[in-house]
Amino acid sequence: MNQKLKEKILESLSAVLPITGIVLLLSILLVPIDLGTMVMFIVGAIMLVIGMGFFQLGAEMSMTPLGEGIGVQISKTRKIPLIFLIGFSMGAIITISEPDLQVLAAQVPSIPNLTLILTVAVGVGIFLAVAILRILFQIHLSTILIGLYVALIGISFFVSRDFLAVAFDSGGVTTGPMTVPFIMAMGVGLASVRGDKNASSDSFGLVALSSVGPILAVLLLGMFFSPSEAAYSAAGVANVSTTRDVVKEFVFSMPPYVKEVLISLIPVAAVFILFQTFTHRYPHRQVKRVTVGFAYTYIGLVLFLCGVNVGFAPVGSLLGNEIASEAWKWLLVPIGMLIGYYIVKAEPAIQVLNRQVEGVTNGSVSAKSMNLCMSLGVSASVGLSMMRVLTGLPIHWIVVPGYVIALILSRFVPKMFVGIAFDSGGVASGPMTTTFLLPLSIGACDAVGGNLMTDAFGVVALVALTPLIAIQLMGILYQYKLKLEESAAVQEAEVLHVMDDIIEFEEGGIDGGQS
């Protein structure tokens, strides 16, 4: 086996093992699960681990160099209409390719799937172009975000309550495993050409602005469409009794994902072919490496999505429904927090972000500290989501104060952490959220007789919100630690200077005595 691939699979195993262990423990202590369902879950977990390993290596080999290359080429032109057109086209193409968006579109009634997908794609395209122009013209990210979120929150009060949670969820699902590696690498490429002191901090923020676009676009769409009921069909638990049944279930369930991921990758591959044809940026060896990377990405996403949807999602829905049906349904909040803490580590795009942050900051912000902050943030958001399911608390009551706190913090933290924090919000809400946490939330909502559109949906939005606050608080601590180190260094220099003066004085006294 390829040594690099082996490393990625082992990384994936360490990320997925905790959540698998939690589900197994819950099945023993609280919610008995029949053996066939548990075998399906374990096989799904194995596919998830292998798929995530392939995907991470594939994204590193293909998406990252392509995104960086396009970013560098954009930086070489100063024709604003051309920059806007390229940014819009890339944003729209990569969004239509995002598997998570297909999942969300299938859940929303009263709006044709294509209408919702194109609305989101236009939102991402426009705001990716804006994000590129922000980097090139060095506009402060916090200033743009404050203006956009004020507009977003204002518009949200005029949108149907039944549509609101779905609109906020749309911002999270668009920044998934296809979008994040490409967009983040584009930011690095754009900033690398500048070479000034703010270049590294400005390389972040593309995902943040690309997440705002679809929320704003879908909120505007929601002023014309008002869904009244949820057309969500919960993932059914497969009825299996033998190992052959398990294999047949996964084999027969795989073709739709084979087709879906192929359709998702074709536009991105076409962009690479056109880009290479016109720029000849990559040597022959690099072209072969990128091609192999696309193959790894394809295999990885097929295995990942099949494993998660067939093995994980039914168990998530089952757990939510069973726990919420019991007298001790409030245990759903701490259980949700525990699952949220560990599930974020299994998101493929999270690892891409963490490695890029560690690389750009030369290790001063480690992947380990990023993982911890993201886990704490997502844990809090899942706890809040479960509380909403049980109480029917309006999403406005959490989202509005949350964004206000995040935007106020953005004025006090280092510029780099603003970009990292708002990027992390979009990255945290990936396929594991939409295919395990959303079914968990919907299963619980169904058990307590809540409104699916207002109470169950919104978990993706909250998962995208809390990391904004958690990462910025980490930035404040980082800034404080840096000031302490600088102060200590100054004091040490002063002590050394005094010591030097004393030594010089004593040596001068000795010399004077001898003379």
C-alpha positions in Angstrom: 0.0 0.0 0.0 1.1 3.6 -0.7 2.8 4.8 2.5 1.1 8.2 2.2 -2.3 6.5 1.8 -1.7 4.3 4.8 -0.9 7.4 6.9 -4.1 9.1 5.8 -6.2 6.0 6.5 -4.7 5.7 10.0 -5.5 9.4 10.6 -9.0 8.7 9.5 -9.3 5.7 11.8 -8.2 7.8 14.9 -10.9 10.4 13.9 -13.8 7.9 13.4 -13.0 5.5 16.2 -14.4 7.7 19.1 -17.8 8.3 17.4 -18.1 4.6 16.6 -17.3 3.7 20.2 -19.9 6.2 21.5 -22.6 4.6 19.3 -21.6 1.1 20.4 -21.7 2.2 24.1 -25.2 3.8 23.6 -26.5 0.6 22.0 -25.4 -1.4 25.1 -26.5 1.1 27.9 -29.5 3.0 26.5 -30.8 2.1 23.1 -30.5 -1.7 22.3 -29.8 -2.1 18.6 -30.3 -5.4 16.8 -27.1 -7.2 15.6 -27.9 -6.7 11.8 -28.2 -2.9 12.2 -25.0 -2.8 14.3 -23.1 -4.8 11.6 -24.3 -2.4 9.0 -23.1 0.5 11.1 -19.6 -1.1 11.6 -19.2 -1.8 7.9 -20.3 1.8 7.2 -17.6 3.0 9.6 -14.9 0.9 7.9 -15.9 2.3 4.5 -15.9 5.8 6.0 -12.4 5.4 7.3 -11.0 4.0 4.0 -13.0 6.6 2.0 -11.7 9.5 4.1 -8.1 8.3 3.7 -8.4 8.2 -0.1 -10.2 11.5 -0.2 -7.7 13.4 1.9 -4.8 12.1 -0.2 -6.7 12.8 -3.4 -7.6 16.4 -2.4 -3.9 17.0 -1.5 -2.8 15.8 -4.9 -5.5 17.4 -7.1 -7.7 20.1 -5.6 -4.9 21.9 -3.8 -2.5 22.4 -6.7 -5.4 23.3 -9.0 -6.9 25.9 -6.6 -3.4 27.4 -5.9 -2.7 27.6 -9.6 -5.9 29.4 -10.5 -5.3 31.7 -7.5 -1.9 32.7 -8.8 -3.1 33.2 -12.4 -6.0 35.5 -11.1 -3.4 37.6 -9.2 -1.5 38.3 -12.4 -4.4 40.2 -14.0 -5.9 43.5 -12.8 -8.9 43.4 -15.1 -11.7 43.5 -12.5 -14.5 42.2 -14.8 -12.4 39.2 -15.8 -11.5 38.5 -12.1 -15.2 38.6 -11.2 -16.2 36.4 -14.1 -13.5 33.7 -13.2 -14.4 33.9 -9.5 -18.1 33.6 -10.2 -17.6 30.7 -12.6 -15.4 28.8 -10.2 -17.8 29.3 -7.3 -20.8 28.2 -9.3 -19.2 25.1 -10.9 -17.7 23.8 -7.6 -21.0 24.4 -5.7 -23.1 22.5 -8.3 -20.5 19.7 -7.8 -21.0 19.6 -4.0 -22.7 16.3 -3.0 -24.1 17.9 0.3 -26.1 20.4 -1.6 -28.0 17.6 -3.4 -28.9 16.1 0.0 -30.3 19.5 1.3 -32.2 20.2 -2.0 -34.0 16.8 -1.7 -35.3 17.8 1.8 -36.9 21.1 0.9 -40.6 21.0 -0.2 -42.3 23.6 -2.5 -39.1 24.4 -4.3 -37.8 22.4 -7.3 -34.4 20.9 -6.6 -32.8 22.7 -9.6 -34.1 26.1 -8.5 -32.6 25.7 -5.0 -29.3 24.4 -6.4 -28.9 27.2 -8.9 -29.9 29.8 -6.3 -27.2 28.5 -4.0 -24.6 28.3 -6.8 -25.3 31.9 -7.9 -24.9 33.0 -4.2 -21.5 31.2 -3.8 -20.3 32.4 -7.2 -21.0 36.1 -6.5 -19.5 36.0 -3.0 -16.4 34.0 -4.1 -15.7 36.7 -6.7 -16.2 39.3 -3.9 -13.8 37.3 -1.7 -11.1 37.2 -4.4 -11.4 41.0 -5.0 -11.1 41.5 -1.2 -7.8 39.7 -1.1 -6.4 41.5 -4.2 -7.4 45.0 -2.8 -6.6 44.1 0.8 -10.0 45.0 2.3 -10.4 44.1 6.0 -12.5 40.9 6.2 -14.2 41.9 9.4 -15.6 45.1 7.8 -17.2 43.1 4.9 -18.5 40.4 7.3 -20.2 42.9 9.6 -22.0 44.6 6.7 -23.1 41.3 5.2 -24.3 39.7 8.4 -26.3 42.8 9.4 -28.0 42.6 6.0 -28.5 38.9 6.4 -30.1 39.1 9.9 -32.3 42.0 8.8 -33.7 40.1 5.8 -34.2 37.0 7.9 -37.0 38.7 9.8 -39.0 39.0 6.6 -38.7 35.3 5.6 -41.2 32.6 6.5 -40.3 30.9 9.8 -40.7 27.5 8.2 -38.0 28.4 5.7 -35.5 30.2 8.0 -33.6 27.1 9.3 -33.2 25.7 5.8 -31.8 29.0 4.6 -29.2 29.1 7.3 -28.4 25.4 6.8 -27.7 26.1 3.1 -24.6 28.1 4.0 -23.1 25.1 5.8 -23.8 22.4 3.3 -22.3 24.3 0.3 -18.8 24.3 1.9 -18.2 20.5 2.0 -15.5 18.1 0.9 -15.5 19.2 -2.8 -15.6 22.9 -2.2 -13.3 23.5 0.8 -9.9 22.1 -0.5 -10.3 24.0 -3.8 -11.4 27.4 -2.4 -8.9 27.4 0.4 -6.0 26.5 -2.0 -7.2 29.3 -4.2 -6.9 31.7 -1.3 -3.3 30.6 -0.7 -2.5 31.1 -4.4 -4.0 34.6 -4.4 -2.1 35.7 -1.3 1.2 34.1 -2.3 1.8 36.5 -5.2 1.4 39.6 -2.9 4.2 38.7 -0.4 3.4 41.4 2.1 3.1 41.0 5.8 -0.7 40.5 5.7 -0.6 38.0 2.8 -0.9 34.9 5.0 -3.8 36.2 7.1 -5.6 37.4 3.9 -5.4 33.8 2.4 -8.2 32.9 4.8 -11.8 34.2 4.4 -12.8 32.8 1.0 -14.8 30.0 2.6 -16.3 32.5 5.1 -17.7 34.8 2.3 -18.7 31.8 0.2 -20.8 30.6 3.1 -22.6 33.9 3.4 -23.6 34.0 -0.3 -26.0 31.0 -0.2 -27.7 32.0 3.0 -28.4 35.5 1.6 -29.5 34.0 -1.8 -31.8 31.4 -0.2 -33.3 34.0 2.2 -34.2 36.1 -0.8 -35.6 33.0 -2.5 -37.6 32.3 0.7 -39.4 35.6 0.3 -41.1 34.0 -2.8 -41.4 30.4 -1.7 -43.1 29.4 1.6 -42.9 25.7 2.4 -45.5 24.5 4.9 -44.4 21.0 5.6 -41.3 18.8 5.6 -40.9 16.2 2.9 -38.2 14.3 4.7 -38.2 10.6 4.5 -36.0 9.2 7.3 -33.3 6.8 6.4 -34.7 3.3 7.0 -32.8 0.7 8.9 -31.9 -2.2 6.5 -33.3 -5.6 7.4 -30.3 -7.9 7.2 -29.8 -11.3 8.8 -26.7 -12.7 7.1 -23.3 -11.3 6.1 -24.4 -11.8 2.5 -27.3 -9.5 3.1 -24.9 -6.8 4.5 -22.7 -7.0 1.4 -25.7 -6.9 -1.0 -27.1 -3.9 0.9 -23.9 -1.9 0.4 -23.3 -3.1 -3.2 -26.8 -2.3 -4.4 -26.8 1.1 -2.6 -23.5 2.2 -4.2 -24.4 2.9 -7.9 -26.2 6.2 -7.1 -23.1 7.5 -5.3 -20.9 6.3 -8.1 -23.0 8.4 -10.5 -23.4 11.4 -8.1 -19.7 11.7 -7.4 -18.8 11.3 -11.1 -21.2 14.1 -12.0 -19.7 16.2 -9.2 -16.1 15.7 -10.4 -16.5 16.1 -14.1 -16.9 19.9 -14.0 -13.8 20.2 -11.8 -11.8 17.9 -14.1 -12.9 20.0 -17.1 -11.7 23.2 -15.3 -8.3 21.5 -14.8 -8.0 20.4 -18.5 -9.0 24.0 -19.7 -6.6 25.6 -17.2 -3.7 23.4 -18.2 -4.4 23.8 -21.9 -4.3 27.6 -21.7 -1.6 28.1 -19.1 0.7 25.0 -19.4 1.4 25.6 -15.7 2.0 22.0 -14.7 4.8 19.8 -16.0 3.9 16.3 -17.4 4.7 14.6 -14.1 2.5 17.0 -12.1 -0.4 16.4 -14.6 -0.1 12.7 -13.9 -0.1 13.3 -10.2 -3.2 15.5 -10.4 -5.0 12.9 -12.5 -4.2 10.2 -9.9 -5.4 12.6 -7.3 -8.8 13.0 -9.0 -9.0 9.2 -9.1 -8.3 8.9 -5.3 -10.8 11.7 -4.6 -13.5 9.9 -6.6 -12.9 6.5 -4.9 -12.7 8.2 -1.5 -16.0 10.2 -1.9 -17.9 7.2 -3.2 -16.8 5.0 -0.3 -17.3 7.8 2.2 -20.8 8.8 1.1 -22.0 5.2 0.7 -20.6 4.3 4.1 -22.1 7.3 5.9 -25.5 7.2 4.2 -26.1 3.5 4.3 -24.4 2.6 7.6 -24.4 5.8 9.7 -27.5 7.8 8.9 -30.1 5.1 9.8 -28.4 4.6 13.2 -28.4 8.4 13.8 -32.2 8.6 13.1 -32.8 5.5 15.2 -30.8 6.8 18.2 -32.6 10.2 18.1 -36.0 8.6 17.9 -35.4 6.1 20.7 -33.8 8.5 23.2 -36.4 11.2 22.7 -39.2 8.6 23.2 -38.0 7.8 26.7 -38.8 9.6 30.0 -35.1 10.6 30.2 -35.3 12.4 26.8 -33.3 15.3 28.2 -30.2 13.0 28.1 -30.3 13.8 24.4 -28.6 17.2 25.1 -25.4 15.8 26.8 -25.4 12.8 24.4 -25.6 15.2 21.5 -22.8 17.3 22.9 -20.6 14.2 23.3 -21.3 13.1 19.7 -20.7 16.6 18.4 -17.3 16.8 20.2 -16.0 13.7 18.4 -17.9 13.8 15.1 -16.2 17.0 13.9 -12.9 15.1 13.8 -14.4 12.8 11.2 -15.2 15.6 8.7 -12.8 15.3 5.7 -12.6 19.1 5.1 -11.7 19.8 8.7 -8.4 18.0 8.3 -7.7 20.0 5.1 -8.3 23.3 7.0 -6.3 22.3 10.0 -3.2 21.3 8.0 -3.4 24.5 6.0 -3.7 26.6 9.1 -0.7 24.8 10.7 1.3 25.3 7.4 0.5 29.0 6.9 1.2 29.9 10.6 4.4 27.8 10.6 3.1 25.7 13.4 2.2 28.6 15.8 -1.4 27.5 15.5 -1.3 23.7 15.6 -3.7 21.3 14.1 -4.2 19.8 17.6 -5.4 23.2 19.1 -7.6 23.8 16.1 -9.2 20.4 16.5 -9.8 21.1 20.2 -11.5 24.4 19.5 -13.6 23.0 16.7 -14.7 20.1 18.9 -15.7 22.3 21.7 -17.6 24.7 19.4 -19.5 21.9 17.6 -20.2 20.1 20.9 -22.0 23.3 22.1 -23.9 23.7 18.8 -25.2 20.1 18.8 -26.3 20.5 22.5 -28.2 23.7 21.5 -29.7 21.9 18.5 -31.0 19.1 20.7 -32.4 21.6 23.1 -34.2 23.3 20.2 -35.7 20.0 19.2 -37.0 19.3 22.7 -38.3 22.9 23.4 -39.1 24.3 20.0 -36.8 27.3 20.7 -36.8 29.6 17.6 -33.5 29.6 15.7 -33.4 33.4 15.7 -32.9 33.4 19.5 -29.6 31.6 19.0 -28.4 32.7 15.6 -28.8 36.5 16.1 -26.9 36.7 19.4 -24.3 34.2 18.2 -23.4 36.2 15.1 -23.5 39.5 17.0 -20.9 38.0 19.5 -18.8 36.6 16.6 -18.8 39.9 14.8 -17.9 41.9 17.9 -15.0 39.5 18.6 -13.8 40.0 15.0 -12.9 43.6 15.8 -10.5 42.5 18.6 -8.7 39.4 17.4 -5.7 39.2 15.0 -6.8 39.5 11.3 -5.6 35.9 10.6 -7.9 34.5 13.3 -11.0 36.3 11.8 -10.4 34.5 8.5 -9.6 31.1 10.1 -12.7 31.4 12.4 -15.2 32.3 9.8 -13.7 29.6 7.4 -14.0 27.0 10.1 -17.7 27.6 10.5 -18.4 26.5 6.9 -15.9 23.7 7.0 -17.3 22.1 10.2 -20.7 21.5 8.7 -19.9 18.7 6.2 -21.3 15.3 5.2 -21.0 13.8 8.7 -23.3 16.6 10.0 -25.9 16.3 7.2 -26.0 12.5 7.3 -25.7 11.7 11.0 -26.5 14.8 13.1 -29.4 15.9 10.9 -31.1 12.4 11.0 -30.4 12.3 14.8 -32.2 15.7 15.1 -35.0 14.6 12.8 -35.5 11.3 14.6 -35.7 13.1 17.9 -38.1 15.8 16.6 -40.4 13.1 15.1 -40.5 11.3 18.5 -41.5 14.5 20.4 -44.0 15.6 17.8 -42.2 18.8 16.8 -42.2 20.7 13.6 -39.4 19.3 11.4 -38.9 22.5 9.3 -38.5 24.8 12.3 -37.1 22.5 15.0 -35.1 19.7 13.4 -33.5 21.7 10.5 -31.0 24.3 11.8 -28.5 21.8 13.2 -26.2 22.5 10.2 -26.5 26.2 10.8 -25.6 26.0 14.5 -22.7 23.7 13.7 -21.5 26.4 11.3 -22.0 29.1 14.0 -20.2 28.1 17.2 -16.7 27.5 15.8 -16.7 31.2 14.8 -16.7 32.1 18.5 -14.5 29.3 19.7 -11.7 30.0 17.2 -11.7 33.7 17.8 -11.5 33.1 21.6 -8.5 31.0 20.8 -7.1 34.0 18.8 -7.5 36.3 21.8 -5.6 33.7 24.0 -3.0 33.4 21.3 -2.6 37.2 21.2 -2.4 37.4 25.0 0.2 34.6 25.1 2.3 36.4 22.4 2.2 39.6 24.4 3.4 37.8 27.5 6.3 36.2 25.6 7.3 39.5 24.1 7.1 41.2 27.5 9.3 38.4 29.0 11.7 38.7 26.1 12.0 42.5 26.7 12.5 42.0 30.5 15.2 39.3 29.8 16.9 41.7 27.4 16.9 44.5 30.0 18.3 42.1 32.7 21.1 41.0 30.3 21.8 44.7 29.5 22.1 45.6 33.2 24.3 42.5 33.8 26.5 43.6 30.9 26.8 47.1 32.5 27.7 45.6 35.9 30.3 43.4 34.4 31.8 46.3 32.4 31.8 48.5 35.6 33.5 45.8 37.6 36.1 45.1 34.9 36.7 48.9 34.7 37.1 49.0 38.5 39.6 46.2 38.4 41.6 47.7 35.6 41.6 51.1 37.4 42.9 49.4 40.6 45.7 47.6 38.8 46.8 50.8 37.1 
